[in-house]
Every structure is written in C-alpha cells, then in structure tokens.
Amino acid sequence: MIIKLKSYCTRNKVINDHQTPLFVLKCPSLLGRRRKMAPRATAAPTLHKVIMVGSGGVGKSALTLQFMYDEFVEDYEPTKADSYRKKVVLDGEEVQIDILDTAGQEDYAAIRDNYFRSGEGFLCVFSITEPESFDATQEFRTRDNYFRSGEGFLCVFSITDPESFDATQEFREQILRVKNDENIPFLLVGNKSDLQEKRRVPLDACTERAAAWRVPYVETSAKTRDNVDKVFFDLMREIRSRKSDDSRASNGQVKKGKSKRFKCQIL
C-alpha cells in the first residue's frame, strides 16, 4: 500500500532483512535541513555624505587630500567640484565617507543668493567666445543640488583671513535655506592653525559664532595634519546620530499607524 504524500516529501525504496519492499519518507521538515544555507549577502557599508564649503584659498582641498591620501598639497589649481570616496572604520564599524569638495567661488554664490531672492525673472548670460562662461551657466542651476545631497557640512575658513570668516555666515544661511533644517550636522572649521603668528581672526570670535550656531568649532592644519581626522570623524558621528534619530522617529510613526484599529459598529 502506498500512502499519498504531500508534494514536499520524497519516497525512496529500500530492502529490509526480509526482502520486503518498504518506503522510507525523506522530508526536510522531519529529518532536518542538511543542506547548507546559502551565505547571506554582506551588507554594504553605511555611506555618509560630507560637503566642504568655504571661501577660495582657505584649504578645503588641502584638508580633503590630507584626509584621503595622507599628503599635503600646497600648490593646486582652484577647485571646481571634486568628489572623493573612502572606506574608514568609525567606532569599530566599517563605513564609507563621500566627500564633495566644492568650488572656492561658492562664497560669491552665497552672496548672490541675496539678489536671487528679490528677483522675479532671470537672464542667464554667457559669451559665445568663452566656453568657460557657458559651462558656468550650469552651475547656477545645479549649485543648490550640492547642498541638497549633503548629510553634513564642514564650513572652513582661514584664521589668517577675516573675510573668509565673515563668508561663513553666508554659507550657513545658504545651507539652512536649501536644507530647511537648523539641526543639520555642521562643523565650523578654522584652518591653517600652524600660522598662529599670522592669525587675524580672534579665537573668541570663532567660539562665539559656533556657540551662536550651536555647532562644534575645531581648528585644523592641513599642513601638519593637526585635527584633520578629527573633523571628518566628528562630523560622521553627528551624521550617524542624526540618521539614528530620524530612523527612530520614522519607526515610531509606523508603529503608531499600525496600532490604529477600526471598530465594527452593529447597526
């Protein structure tokens, strides 16, 4: 007699000592899963997006290259917009940092925002004899996209250049306008701390501004590598904390939504 089995079971015919046909059931749910489970795919490291902002010549690119390659580049061409990515270990966890080193001319872009707010129409002009001016028209359209994509910002100035320090106020306002979030991860960075004899921005002014913005202030030197790793890792920690807070808030809303019950009314 053959018993009809469920589709997930198989029948193997064997012979016992009395040469009587028997049927032995082999069922994964009964005998256990002997097959090795396929290894789970390794999750990609968490990506943290950092954007460097600041006036031209304050050392944004020098800080970035020092962090990326452990080298100080003193002479370099003005940056247009360079992107870098690197795997690092943050508090025992492997993560990726994506750094966007924006153009130094962004300080002029920040000032232009005041004019843009009042405008009702725009003529975007370039010269047909100058390809660079044509390329620049795209920047006017995409500049804010840099800031929208950023998860955290290093706002850099030079302690030897008061004008670059003043420009940080414009950068801060521009970022807050684009992100519409006063609690965005943000560090104020005073670079060229190795040039104390040429210092023209008082330390008190720096700490007061950071306190007013409720953000950390750190002084760095791309030349000596002083605090270079610190500013990037501190900002990544703030980004990670912000993501964690946002995730908990999102999960709380989901749970709250799932907890709703519809009552059945008998009429």
Disulfide bonds with the S-S distance in Angstrom:
none
